[in-house]
Amino acid sequence: MPKAWIDVPALKSRLGRFFRVDRDEWSRFGSSVNQVFEAYVFAQVMARYQHMDGWTVTIINPTSPVAGSAPSVRLKFSTRGRPGGYSYARCTSPEGVVFQIRHQLRVATRHHEHGSIPPSNICLDVAVIVDSDLDQFSTNDFVPNGSLVTFGEAKHMSAFAELVAAFVGLVHEMQPERLGRARLPTFTPAPHPAPFLFVSGYFWRTAEGLVKTLADRQMDIDVRNRDNPLSPTIRLP
């Protein structure tokens, strides 16, 4: 089975073209291959919305701390950090409804109770939420579960059964109705992607078997790799 290998310089170049930044800013896409792959998955979700009829996608960059400098792309590669200090995308539907695509966003689980201590929340690699003002959020603040539209997890590895099972558990905590929602053979993709696990490599045989049972049970979730990306706009080298 091939290793989950990525040509990092080539992928940074493709990300640079996608985000319209020059070579000097490629470092903004991460310092490790794991981070660069996360940036790729974030771009994949943006590209999916860009290619739907009537939708517009705009990247919103934080104000630079250097006086007089223009805002620039800054992705969030840690569970720590204020959401307002990082770039996100605004997606507007043909009906004028606005959603946001956020990177490493903390979101309450479905079973979190308001005011409970300690709180129950998870930092999602990519989260699509209803339009929200997060500028005053601290590193520990989290978005209500009701604001979550869909989400994705990015893993720089090939998929094995236990990884897929762990993702199913994550869906159960965040959007459990997805696991009982029938996706019929005539399923037409909704405006928003289903919750997904995206691996940089391939599926081991154990993962293939588990993914098949998820499809047989018609669960409204996806497991993706380089062969079935969210969008063909930007591909893994």
Stockholm file with secondary structure:
# STOCKHOLM 1.0

chainA/1-237         MPKAWIDVPALKSRLGRFFRVDRDEWSRFGSSVNQVFEAYVFAQVMARYQHMDGWTVTIINPTSPVAGSAPSVRLKFSTRGRPGGYSYARCTSPEGVVFQIRHQLRVATRHHEHGSIPPSNICLDVAVIVDSDLDQFSTNDFVPNGSLVTFGEAKHMSAFAELVAAFVGLVHEMQPERLGRARLPTFTPAPHPAPFLFVSGYFWRTAEGLVKTLADRQMDIDVRNRDNPLSPTIRLP
#=GR chainA/1-237 SS CCCCCCCHHHHHHHHHHHHTCCGGGGGGGCSSHHHHHHHHHHHHHHHHHHTSTTCEEEEECCCCSSTTCCCCCCCCCSSCSCGGGSCEEEEECTTSCEEEEEEEEEEECTTCCTTCSSCCEEEEEEEEEESCCCTTCCTTCCBCGGGEEEEEEEESSCBCHHHHHHHHHHHHHHCGGGGGCCCCTTCCCCSSCCCEEEESSCBCHHHHHHHHHHHHTTCSCEEECTTSCSCSSSCCC
#=GC SS_cons         CCCCCCCHHHHHHHHHHHHTCCGGGGGGGCSSHHHHHHHHHHHHHHHHHHTSTTCEEEEECCCCSSTTCCCCCCCCCSSCSCGGGSCEEEEECTTSCEEEEEEEEEEECTTCCTTCSSCCEEEEEEEEEESCCCTTCCTTCCBCGGGEEEEEEEESSCBCHHHHHHHHHHHHHHCGGGGGCCCCTTCCCCSSCCCEEEESSCBCHHHHHHHHHHHHTTCSCEEECTTSCSCSSSCCC
//
